[in-house]
Amino acid sequence: MTDTIAVTEAGKTMADEKQSTNPSQIQIATGDEMSRGRYSNMMLVSHSAEEFMMEWVLNSPSGTHLVSRIIVSPGHVRRIIAALTENLNKYENRFGPVRVAENTDHAFH
């Protein structure tokens, strides 16, 4: 089974696209497993001169597990940061500030 996901331009939400008279959408075919998404509660980032590696990790009582590894160019990292910043600002304007937990202890007790 394959699902189709509509993806908008970087930095735009689906709500923004619905208001636009000429939405830019890409249709992406994906399998059922991928369309369910993955949960991650920690991310590790490393880089070389040519690429950034983002490792999405699940820290759980049974240990730390790699959920996904994404490798992108430095230019794409800039676009990701811009899109996340724009969408976080829209989120906070609508729902209020996001509270960042001060505790850096990631261990389960």
Summary of the structure (lengths in Angstrom):
residues: 109
radius of gyration: 16.8
end to end distance: 39.9
largest distance: 51.6
contacts: 200
relative contact order: 0.14
helix: 29%
strand: 36%
